[in-house]
């Protein structure tokens, strides 16, 4: 059983979707503390050939609250401005018509809980990308609430009968392969290979943008091929 665990993000980059597709069960890690300066509610899109931020407004945020305790600000004026920014950035992209309607539907959903809003978004995008991985929120699992960090991850792996745990390369310093092996779990790292595609108005390819950018310039079939363009590493010195 291959398991992956990551926090939810707002239209995350392609590596996020590679991880989801590579595992049997994907856990949206929503019962950990919200990071004000993190990427949970924001991302970058391509505007006039450069990476520019977009964000989802939230209410009464605090790093003392868990992600699943944060609420969405459903200010319709702000949402219209956000959609206008995306529309102006990508109106001449080859897949604009279908993708913009899809993005508009996601942004305009009425769910007020941040974790559920992002979970809904992730499931919608998985369907668009033809990803069929089972998705679970960590808050749905009955576990020891005193566990933190690696211990919490290991407990979730045990609850899901994992024998492989896949993690994005950015989290490699957080975990000990020996500790996972002691529980009968192989710790592996997904390392995204160099992915590029034709971006309008960009003099040079701008990597690691929101999946919105990928969808605007590529068909679902082309994106699905990209989702397999990664390496799985057990020798962590390769990514350190």
URTAHU-V353968 format. One record per residue. RES is the residue in one letter. SS is DSSP state (A for helix, B for strand, O for the rest). PHI is phi in whole degrees, -180 to 180 (none if undefined). OMEGA is omega in whole degrees, -180 to 180 (999 if undefined). Layout:
RES,SS,PHI,OMEGA + RES,SS,PHI,OMEGA
This chain:
X,O,none,178 + X,B,-93,-178 + X,B,-125,172 + X,B,-128,-178 + X,B,-138,174 + X,B,-151,175 + X,O,-66,176 + X,O,-78,179 + X,O,-136,-178 + X,O,-87,-178 + X,O,47,-174 + X,O,-66,-176 + X,O,-71,-170 + X,A,-64,179 + X,A,-60,178 + X,A,-61,-178 + X,A,-76,173 + X,A,-62,179 + X,A,-63,180 + X,A,-59,-177 + X,A,-68,-174 + X,A,-77,-175 + X,O,-111,177 + X,O,-84,178 + X,B,-133,-179 + X,B,-117,-177 + X,B,-106,173 + X,B,-81,-170 + X,O,-83,-170 + X,O,-103,180 + X,O,-109,171 + X,O,-122,-174 + X,B,-66,177 + X,O,-72,178 + X,O,-108,-177 + X,O,-59,-176 + X,O,-98,180 + X,O,-86,-174 + X,O,-109,-175 + X,O,-59,-175 + X,O,-113,180 + X,B,-148,177 + X,B,-161,178 + X,B,-118,172 + X,B,-123,-179 + X,B,-93,178 + X,B,-126,-178 + X,O,52,175 + X,O,83,-179 + X,B,-129,177 + X,B,-73,179 + X,B,-131,-175 + X,B,-79,166 + X,B,-126,-179 + X,B,-148,176 + X,O,-104,-178 + X,O,-75,179 + X,B,-128,-176 + X,B,-114,172 + X,O,49,-178 + X,O,-73,178 + X,O,-158,177 + X,O,-74,174 + X,O,-89,178 + X,O,-101,174 + X,B,-80,-180 + X,A,-56,-178 + X,A,-79,175 + X,A,-111,-179 + X,O,-93,-179 + X,B,-108,178 + X,B,-86,171 + X,O,-92,-177 + X,O,-91,177 + X,O,-68,-174 + X,A,-68,178 + X,A,-65,179 + X,A,-65,180 + X,A,-61,178 + X,A,-63,178 + X,A,-65,178 + X,A,-62,180 + X,A,-66,177 + X,A,-64,178 + X,A,-60,180 + X,A,-66,-179 + X,A,-62,-179 + X,A,-66,-179 + X,A,-71,-169 + X,A,-124,-174 + X,O,-59,-180 + X,O,-105,177 + X,O,-73,-174 + X,O,-63,-178 + X,O,-112,-175 + X,A,-57,-172 + X,A,-55,-178 + X,A,-71,-175 + X,A,-70,-180 + X,A,-63,177 + X,A,-59,180 + X,A,-66,179 + X,A,-64,179 + X,A,-60,178 + X,A,-61,-179 + X,A,-66,-177 + X,A,-64,-177 + X,O,-87,177 + X,O,-61,-173 + X,O,-95,179 + X,O,-58,-176 + X,O,-97,180 + X,B,-82,-176 + X,A,-58,-178 + X,A,-62,-180 + X,A,-71,177 + X,A,-58,-179 + X,A,-71,176 + X,A,-62,177 + X,A,-58,180 + X,A,-62,-179 + X,A,-62,179 + X,A,-66,179 + X,A,-63,-179 + X,A,-69,175 + X,A,-58,179 + X,A,-63,179 + X,A,-63,-177 + X,O,-90,179 + X,O,62,175 + X,O,-101,-174 + X,O,-115,179 + X,O,-62,175 + X,B,-70,-178 + X,B,-114,-177 + X,B,-130,171 + X,B,-92,-178 + X,A,-62,179 + X,A,-68,178 + X,A,-81,-176 + X,O,-90,178 + X,O,-84,-174 + X,O,-149,180 + X,O,-73,-176 + X,O,-73,178 + X,O,-88,180 + X,O,-71,179 + X,O,-136,172 + X,A,54,-176 + X,A,-60,-179 + X,A,-61,179 + X,A,-68,178 + X,A,-63,180 + X,A,-62,179 + X,A,-65,178 + X,A,-61,177 + X,A,-60,178 + X,A,-63,-179 + X,A,-62,-178 + X,O,-99,178 + X,O,57,-179 + X,O,-75,168 + X,O,-114,173 + X,B,-136,174 + X,B,-121,-180 + X,B,-102,-179 + X,B,-135,175 + X,B,-66,-176 + X,A,-59,-178 + X,A,-64,-177 + X,A,-100,-172 + X,A,-60,-177 + X,A,-75,-176 + X,A,-84,-169 + X,O,-129,177 + X,O,-110,179 + X,A,-59,-180 + X,A,-64,180 + X,A,-66,177 + X,A,-69,180 + X,A,-62,178 + X,A,-63,178 + X,O,-99,180 + X,O,78,-177 + X,O,-122,177 + X,B,-87,177 + X,B,-89,-179 + X,B,-130,-177 + X,B,-117,173 + X,B,-90,180 + X,B,-118,-178 + X,B,-65,176 + X,O,-73,-180 + X,O,-69,179 + X,O,-116,175 + X,O,-144,180 + X,O,-157,-178 + X,O,-74,176 + X,O,-112,180 + X,O,-69,176 + X,O,74,179 + X,O,-96,178 + X,O,-67,174 + X,O,-127,-179 + X,O,-61,178 + X,O,-103,-175 + X,O,-84,170 + X,O,60,174 + X,O,-82,177 + X,O,-54,175 + X,A,-59,175 + X,A,-57,-179 + X,A,-62,180 + X,A,-60,-177 + X,A,-69,-179 + X,A,-68,-174 + X,A,-107,-176 + X,O,-139,176 + X,O,-74,176 + X,A,-55,179 + X,A,-67,178 + X,A,-66,179 + X,A,-66,-179 + X,A,-60,176 + X,A,-66,179 + X,A,-63,-176 + X,O,-65,178 + X,O,-100,-176 + X,O,-91,179 + X,B,-150,175 + X,B,-114,174 + X,B,-108,-173 + X,B,-116,169 + X,O,-110,177 + X,O,-89,-171 + X,A,-70,176 + X,A,-65,179 + X,A,-70,-176 + X,O,-117,-180 + X,O,-87,999
